[in-house]
């Protein structure tokens, strides 16, 4: 831990003391949680192609008249046979 920034090392020491961990365990937990948080941030990013497809779909939905949405899922009235 001597290569770490002094403040970071002190924070890890305090965390280890509070949790009853060794400094190595505190560092491992901090790295694991930090990596999970960073991976979660990047996995939610849409690639450009997906973002453009989503924008196009939203634009198409916005073109549908509002009253058309009320008819979604409703059956047409039965026709009378003569």
MARVEX-53130 format. One record per atom (N, C-alpha, C, O): residue in one letter; z, y, x; atom name; residue number from 1. Coordinates in Angstrom, 1 decimal, always signed. Layout:
<A, <Z, Y, X>, CA, NUM>
...
***
This chain:
<X, <+0.0, -1.2, +0.8>, N, 1>
<X, <+0.0, +0.0, +0.0>, CA, 1>
<X, <+0.0, +1.3, +0.9>, C, 1>
<X, <-0.1, +2.4, +0.3>, O, 1>
<X, <+0.1, +1.1, +2.2>, N, 2>
<X, <+0.1, +2.3, +3.0>, CA, 2>
<X, <-1.2, +3.1, +3.0>, C, 2>
<X, <-1.1, +4.3, +3.3>, O, 2>
<X, <-2.3, +2.5, +2.6>, N, 3>
<X, <-3.5, +3.2, +2.5>, CA, 3>
<X, <-3.7, +4.0, +1.2>, C, 3>
<X, <-4.6, +4.9, +1.2>, O, 3>
<X, <-2.8, +3.8, +0.3>, N, 4>
<X, <-2.9, +4.5, -1.0>, CA, 4>
<X, <-2.4, +5.9, -0.9>, C, 4>
<X, <-1.5, +6.2, +0.0>, O, 4>
<X, <-2.9, +6.8, -1.7>, N, 5>
<X, <-2.3, +8.1, -1.8>, CA, 5>
<X, <-0.8, +8.0, -2.1>, C, 5>
<X, <-0.4, +7.2, -2.8>, O, 5>
<X, <+0.0, +8.9, -1.5>, N, 6>
<X, <+1.4, +8.8, -1.6>, CA, 6>
<X, <+1.9, +8.9, -3.0>, C, 6>
<X, <+2.8, +8.1, -3.4>, O, 6>
<X, <+1.4, +9.8, -3.8>, N, 7>
<X, <+1.8, +9.9, -5.2>, CA, 7>
<X, <+1.5, +8.7, -6.0>, C, 7>
<X, <+2.3, +8.2, -6.8>, O, 7>
<X, <+0.3, +8.1, -5.8>, N, 8>
<X, <+0.0, +6.9, -6.5>, CA, 8>
<X, <+0.9, +5.7, -6.1>, C, 8>
<X, <+1.3, +5.0, -6.9>, O, 8>
<X, <+1.2, +5.6, -4.8>, N, 9>
<X, <+2.1, +4.6, -4.3>, CA, 9>
<X, <+3.5, +4.8, -4.9>, C, 9>
<X, <+4.2, +3.8, -5.3>, O, 9>
<X, <+4.0, +6.0, -5.1>, N, 10>
<X, <+5.3, +6.3, -5.7>, CA, 10>
<X, <+5.3, +5.9, -7.2>, C, 10>
<X, <+6.2, +5.4, -7.7>, O, 10>
<X, <+4.2, +6.2, -7.8>, N, 11>
<X, <+4.1, +5.8, -9.3>, CA, 11>
<X, <+4.1, +4.3, -9.4>, C, 11>
<X, <+4.8, +3.8, -10.3>, O, 11>
<X, <+3.4, +3.6, -8.6>, N, 12>
<X, <+3.4, +2.2, -8.6>, CA, 12>
<X, <+4.8, +1.6, -8.3>, C, 12>
<X, <+5.3, +0.7, -9.0>, O, 12>
<X, <+5.5, +2.2, -7.4>, N, 13>
<X, <+6.9, +1.8, -7.1>, CA, 13>
<X, <+7.8, +2.0, -8.3>, C, 13>
<X, <+8.6, +1.1, -8.6>, O, 13>
<X, <+7.7, +3.1, -8.9>, N, 14>
<X, <+8.5, +3.4, -10.1>, CA, 14>
<X, <+8.2, +2.4, -11.2>, C, 14>
<X, <+9.1, +1.9, -11.9>, O, 14>
<X, <+6.9, +2.1, -11.4>, N, 15>
<X, <+6.5, +1.2, -12.5>, CA, 15>
<X, <+7.1, -0.2, -12.2>, C, 15>
<X, <+7.6, -0.9, -13.0>, O, 15>
<X, <+7.0, -0.6, -10.9>, N, 16>
<X, <+7.5, -1.9, -10.5>, CA, 16>
<X, <+9.0, -2.0, -10.8>, C, 16>
<X, <+9.5, -3.0, -11.3>, O, 16>
<X, <+9.7, -0.9, -10.4>, N, 17>
<X, <+11.2, -0.9, -10.6>, CA, 17>
<X, <+11.5, -1.0, -12.1>, C, 17>
<X, <+12.4, -1.7, -12.5>, O, 17>
<X, <+10.8, -0.2, -12.9>, N, 18>
<X, <+11.1, -0.2, -14.4>, CA, 18>
<X, <+10.8, -1.6, -15.0>, C, 18>
<X, <+11.5, -2.0, -15.9>, O, 18>
<X, <+9.8, -2.2, -14.6>, N, 19>
<X, <+9.3, -3.5, -15.2>, CA, 19>
<X, <+9.9, -4.7, -14.5>, C, 19>
<X, <+9.8, -5.8, -15.0>, O, 19>
<X, <+10.6, -4.5, -13.4>, N, 20>
<X, <+11.1, -5.7, -12.7>, CA, 20>
<X, <+10.1, -6.5, -11.9>, C, 20>
<X, <+10.2, -7.7, -11.7>, O, 20>
<X, <+9.0, -5.8, -11.5>, N, 21>
<X, <+7.9, -6.4, -10.8>, CA, 21>
<X, <+8.0, -6.1, -9.3>, C, 21>
<X, <+8.7, -5.2, -8.9>, O, 21>
<X, <+7.2, -6.8, -8.6>, N, 22>
<X, <+7.0, -6.4, -7.2>, CA, 22>
<X, <+6.0, -5.3, -7.2>, C, 22>
<X, <+5.3, -5.1, -8.2>, O, 22>
<X, <+5.8, -4.7, -6.1>, N, 23>
<X, <+4.8, -3.6, -6.0>, CA, 23>
<X, <+3.4, -4.2, -6.1>, C, 23>
<X, <+2.5, -3.6, -6.7>, O, 23>
<X, <+3.2, -5.4, -5.6>, N, 24>
<X, <+1.9, -6.1, -5.7>, CA, 24>
<X, <+1.6, -6.4, -7.2>, C, 24>
<X, <+0.5, -6.3, -7.7>, O, 24>
<X, <+2.6, -6.9, -7.9>, N, 25>
<X, <+2.4, -7.2, -9.3>, CA, 25>
<X, <+2.1, -5.9, -10.1>, C, 25>
<X, <+1.3, -5.9, -11.0>, O, 25>
<X, <+2.8, -4.8, -9.8>, N, 26>
<X, <+2.6, -3.6, -10.5>, CA, 26>
<X, <+1.1, -3.1, -10.2>, C, 26>
<X, <+0.5, -2.6, -11.1>, O, 26>
<X, <+0.7, -3.3, -9.0>, N, 27>
<X, <-0.7, -2.9, -8.7>, CA, 27>
<X, <-1.7, -3.7, -9.4>, C, 27>
<X, <-2.7, -3.3, -9.9>, O, 27>
<X, <-1.4, -5.0, -9.5>, N, 28>
<X, <-2.3, -6.0, -10.1>, CA, 28>
<X, <-2.4, -5.6, -11.6>, C, 28>
<X, <-3.5, -5.6, -12.2>, O, 28>
<X, <-1.3, -5.4, -12.3>, N, 29>
<X, <-1.3, -5.0, -13.7>, CA, 29>
<X, <-2.0, -3.7, -13.9>, C, 29>
<X, <-2.8, -3.5, -14.9>, O, 29>
<X, <-1.8, -2.7, -13.1>, N, 30>
<X, <-2.4, -1.4, -13.2>, CA, 30>
<X, <-3.9, -1.5, -13.0>, C, 30>
<X, <-4.7, -0.9, -13.8>, O, 30>
<X, <-4.4, -2.3, -12.0>, N, 31>
<X, <-5.8, -2.5, -11.8>, CA, 31>
<X, <-6.4, -3.2, -13.0>, C, 31>
<X, <-7.5, -2.8, -13.5>, O, 31>
<X, <-5.8, -4.2, -13.5>, N, 32>
<X, <-6.3, -5.0, -14.6>, CA, 32>
<X, <-6.5, -4.1, -15.9>, C, 32>
<X, <-7.5, -4.1, -16.5>, O, 32>
<X, <-5.4, -3.4, -16.2>, N, 33>
<X, <-5.5, -2.5, -17.4>, CA, 33>
<X, <-6.5, -1.4, -17.2>, C, 33>
<X, <-7.2, -1.1, -18.1>, O, 33>
<X, <-6.5, -0.8, -16.0>, N, 34>
<X, <-7.4, +0.2, -15.7>, CA, 34>
<X, <-8.9, -0.2, -15.8>, C, 34>
<X, <-9.8, +0.5, -16.4>, O, 34>
<X, <-9.1, -1.4, -15.2>, N, 35>
<X, <-10.5, -2.0, -15.3>, CA, 35>
<X, <-10.9, -2.3, -16.7>, C, 35>
<X, <-12.0, -2.0, -17.1>, O, 35>
<X, <-10.0, -2.8, -17.5>, N, 36>
<X, <-10.3, -3.1, -18.9>, CA, 36>
<X, <-10.7, -1.8, -19.7>, C, 36>
<X, <-11.6, -1.8, -20.4>, O, 36>
<X, <-9.9, -0.8, -19.4>, N, 37>
<X, <-10.2, +0.5, -20.1>, CA, 37>
<X, <-11.5, +1.1, -19.7>, C, 37>
<X, <-12.3, +1.5, -20.5>, O, 37>
<X, <-11.8, +1.0, -18.4>, N, 38>
<X, <-13.1, +1.5, -17.9>, CA, 38>
<X, <-14.3, +0.6, -18.4>, C, 38>
<X, <-15.3, +1.2, -18.8>, O, 38>
<X, <-14.1, -0.7, -18.5>, N, 39>
<X, <-15.2, -1.5, -19.0>, CA, 39>
<X, <-15.4, -1.3, -20.4>, C, 39>
<X, <-16.5, -1.3, -20.9>, O, 39>
<X, <-14.3, -1.1, -21.2>, N, 40>
<X, <-14.5, -0.8, -22.6>, CA, 40>
<X, <-15.2, +0.5, -22.9>, C, 40>
<X, <-16.1, +0.6, -23.8>, O, 40>
<X, <-15.0, +1.5, -22.0>, N, 41>
<X, <-15.7, +2.8, -22.2>, CA, 41>
<X, <-17.2, +2.6, -21.9>, C, 41>
<X, <-18.0, +3.1, -22.7>, O, 41>
<X, <-17.6, +1.8, -20.9>, N, 42>
<X, <-19.0, +1.6, -20.6>, CA, 42>
<X, <-19.7, +0.6, -21.5>, C, 42>
<X, <-20.9, +0.8, -21.7>, O, 42>
<X, <-19.0, -0.3, -22.0>, N, 43>
<X, <-19.7, -1.3, -22.9>, CA, 43>
<X, <-20.1, -0.7, -24.2>, C, 43>
<X, <-20.9, -1.3, -24.9>, O, 43>
<X, <-19.5, +0.4, -24.6>, N, 44>
<X, <-19.8, +1.0, -25.9>, CA, 44>
<X, <-21.0, +2.0, -25.8>, C, 44>
<X, <-21.5, +2.5, -26.8>, O, 44>
<X, <-21.4, +2.3, -24.6>, N, 45>
<X, <-22.5, +3.2, -24.4>, CA, 45>
<X, <-23.8, +2.4, -24.8>, C, 45>
<X, <-24.1, +1.3, -24.4>, O, 45>
<X, <-24.6, +3.1, -25.6>, N, 46>
<X, <-25.9, +2.6, -26.0>, CA, 46>
<X, <-26.9, +2.9, -25.0>, C, 46>
<X, <-27.0, +4.0, -24.4>, O, 46>
<X, <-27.8, +1.9, -24.7>, N, 47>
<X, <-28.9, +2.2, -23.8>, CA, 47>
<X, <-29.9, +3.1, -24.6>, C, 47>
<X, <-29.9, +3.1, -25.8>, O, 47>
<X, <-30.7, +3.9, -23.9>, N, 48>
<X, <-31.6, +4.8, -24.5>, CA, 48>
<X, <-32.4, +4.2, -25.6>, C, 48>
<X, <-32.6, +4.8, -26.7>, O, 48>
<X, <-32.9, +3.0, -25.4>, N, 49>
<X, <-33.8, +2.4, -26.4>, CA, 49>
<X, <-33.0, +2.1, -27.7>, C, 49>
<X, <-33.5, +2.4, -28.7>, O, 49>
<X, <-31.8, +1.6, -27.5>, N, 50>
<X, <-31.0, +1.4, -28.7>, CA, 50>
<X, <-30.6, +2.7, -29.4>, C, 50>
<X, <-30.6, +2.7, -30.7>, O, 50>
<X, <-30.3, +3.7, -28.7>, N, 51>
<X, <-29.9, +5.0, -29.3>, CA, 51>
<X, <-31.1, +5.6, -30.0>, C, 51>
<X, <-30.9, +6.1, -31.1>, O, 51>
<X, <-32.3, +5.5, -29.5>, N, 52>
<X, <-33.5, +6.0, -30.2>, CA, 52>
<X, <-33.8, +5.2, -31.5>, C, 52>
<X, <-34.1, +5.8, -32.5>, O, 52>
<X, <-33.6, +3.9, -31.4>, N, 53>
<X, <-33.8, +3.0, -32.6>, CA, 53>
<X, <-32.8, +3.4, -33.7>, C, 53>
<X, <-33.1, +3.5, -34.9>, O, 53>
<X, <-31.5, +3.7, -33.3>, N, 54>
<X, <-30.5, +4.1, -34.2>, CA, 54>
<X, <-30.8, +5.4, -34.9>, C, 54>
<X, <-30.7, +5.6, -36.1>, O, 54>
<X, <-31.3, +6.4, -34.0>, N, 55>
<X, <-31.7, +7.7, -34.6>, CA, 55>
<X, <-32.8, +7.6, -35.6>, C, 55>
<X, <-32.8, +8.2, -36.6>, O, 55>
<X, <-33.8, +6.7, -35.3>, N, 56>
<X, <-34.9, +6.5, -36.2>, CA, 56>
<X, <-34.5, +5.9, -37.5>, C, 56>
<X, <-34.9, +6.3, -38.5>, O, 56>
<X, <-33.6, +4.9, -37.4>, N, 57>
<X, <-33.1, +4.3, -38.6>, CA, 57>
<X, <-32.3, +5.3, -39.5>, C, 57>
<X, <-32.4, +5.3, -40.7>, O, 57>
<X, <-31.5, +6.1, -38.9>, N, 58>
<X, <-30.7, +7.1, -39.6>, CA, 58>
<X, <-31.6, +8.1, -40.2>, C, 58>
<X, <-31.5, +8.5, -41.4>, O, 58>
<X, <-32.7, +8.6, -39.5>, N, 59>
<X, <-33.6, +9.5, -40.0>, CA, 59>
<X, <-34.4, +8.9, -41.2>, C, 59>
<X, <-34.6, +9.6, -42.2>, O, 59>
<X, <-34.7, +7.6, -41.2>, N, 60>
<X, <-35.4, +7.0, -42.3>, CA, 60>
<X, <-34.5, +6.9, -43.5>, C, 60>
<X, <-34.9, +7.1, -44.6>, O, 60>
<X, <-33.2, +6.6, -43.3>, N, 61>
<X, <-32.2, +6.6, -44.4>, CA, 61>
<X, <-32.1, +8.0, -45.0>, C, 61>
<X, <-31.9, +8.1, -46.3>, O, 61>
<X, <-32.1, +9.0, -44.2>, N, 62>
<X, <-32.0, +10.3, -44.8>, CA, 62>
<X, <-33.1, +10.8, -45.6>, C, 62>
<X, <-33.0, +11.7, -46.4>, O, 62>
<X, <-34.3, +10.1, -45.5>, N, 63>
<X, <-35.5, +10.4, -46.3>, CA, 63>
<X, <-35.4, +9.8, -47.7>, C, 63>
<X, <-36.2, +10.2, -48.6>, O, 63>
<X, <-34.5, +8.8, -47.9>, N, 64>
<X, <-34.4, +8.1, -49.2>, CA, 64>
<X, <-33.7, +9.1, -50.2>, C, 64>
<X, <-32.7, +9.6, -49.8>, O, 64>
<X, <-34.3, +9.3, -51.3>, N, 65>
<X, <-33.7, +10.2, -52.3>, CA, 65>
<X, <-32.3, +9.6, -52.7>, C, 65>
<X, <-32.1, +8.4, -52.8>, O, 65>
<X, <-31.4, +10.5, -52.9>, N, 66>
<X, <-30.0, +10.2, -53.1>, CA, 66>
<X, <-29.8, +9.3, -54.3>, C, 66>
<X, <-29.0, +8.3, -54.3>, O, 66>
<X, <-30.6, +9.5, -55.4>, N, 67>
<X, <-30.5, +8.7, -56.6>, CA, 67>
<X, <-31.0, +7.3, -56.4>, C, 67>
<X, <-30.6, +6.4, -57.2>, O, 67>
<X, <-31.7, +7.0, -55.4>, N, 68>
<X, <-32.2, +5.7, -55.1>, CA, 68>
<X, <-31.1, +4.8, -54.6>, C, 68>
<X, <-31.1, +3.6, -54.9>, O, 68>
<X, <-30.1, +5.3, -54.0>, N, 69>
<X, <-29.0, +4.5, -53.5>, CA, 69>
<X, <-28.2, +3.9, -54.6>, C, 69>
<X, <-27.6, +2.9, -54.5>, O, 69>
<X, <-28.1, +4.6, -55.8>, N, 70>
<X, <-27.4, +4.1, -56.9>, CA, 70>
<X, <-28.0, +2.8, -57.5>, C, 70>
<X, <-27.4, +2.0, -58.1>, O, 70>
<X, <-29.3, +2.7, -57.2>, N, 71>
<X, <-30.0, +1.5, -57.8>, CA, 71>
<X, <-29.9, +0.3, -56.9>, C, 71>
<X, <-30.4, -0.8, -57.2>, O, 71>
<X, <-29.4, +0.4, -55.7>, N, 72>
<X, <-29.4, -0.7, -54.7>, CA, 72>
<X, <-28.5, -1.8, -55.3>, C, 72>
<X, <-27.3, -1.5, -55.7>, O, 72>
<X, <-29.0, -3.0, -55.3>, N, 73>
<X, <-28.2, -4.1, -55.8>, CA, 73>
<X, <-28.2, -4.3, -57.3>, C, 73>
<X, <-27.6, -5.3, -57.8>, O, 73>
<X, <-28.8, -3.5, -58.0>, N, 74>
<X, <-28.9, -3.6, -59.5>, CA, 74>
<X, <-30.2, -4.3, -59.9>, C, 74>
<X, <-31.2, -4.0, -59.4>, O, 74>
<X, <-30.1, -5.2, -60.8>, N, 75>
<X, <-31.3, -5.9, -61.3>, CA, 75>
<X, <-32.0, -4.9, -62.3>, C, 75>
<X, <-31.4, -4.1, -63.0>, O, 75>
<X, <-33.3, -5.1, -62.3>, N, 76>
<X, <-34.1, -4.4, -63.3>, CA, 76>
<X, <-33.8, -4.9, -64.7>, C, 76>
<X, <-33.5, -6.0, -64.9>, O, 76>
<X, <-33.9, -4.0, -65.7>, N, 77>
<X, <-33.6, -4.5, -67.1>, CA, 77>
<X, <-34.6, -5.6, -67.5>, C, 77>
<X, <-35.8, -5.5, -67.1>, O, 77>
<X, <-34.2, -6.5, -68.2>, N, 78>
<X, <-35.1, -7.6, -68.7>, CA, 78>
<X, <-36.2, -7.0, -69.5>, C, 78>
<X, <-36.0, -6.1, -70.3>, O, 78>
<X, <-37.4, -7.6, -69.4>, N, 79>
<X, <-38.5, -7.2, -70.2>, CA, 79>
<X, <-38.6, -8.1, -71.4>, C, 79>
<X, <-38.3, -9.3, -71.3>, O, 79>
<X, <-39.0, -7.5, -72.5>, N, 80>
<X, <-39.1, -8.3, -73.8>, CA, 80>
<X, <-40.5, -9.0, -73.8>, C, 80>
<X, <-41.5, -8.3, -73.6>, O, 80>
<X, <-40.5, -10.3, -74.1>, N, 81>
<X, <-41.8, -11.0, -74.2>, CA, 81>
<X, <-42.1, -11.0, -75.7>, C, 81>
<X, <-41.3, -11.3, -76.5>, O, 81>
<X, <-43.4, -10.7, -76.0>, N, 82>
<X, <-43.8, -10.7, -77.4>, CA, 82>
<X, <-44.6, -11.9, -77.7>, C, 82>
<X, <-45.0, -12.0, -78.9>, O, 82>
***
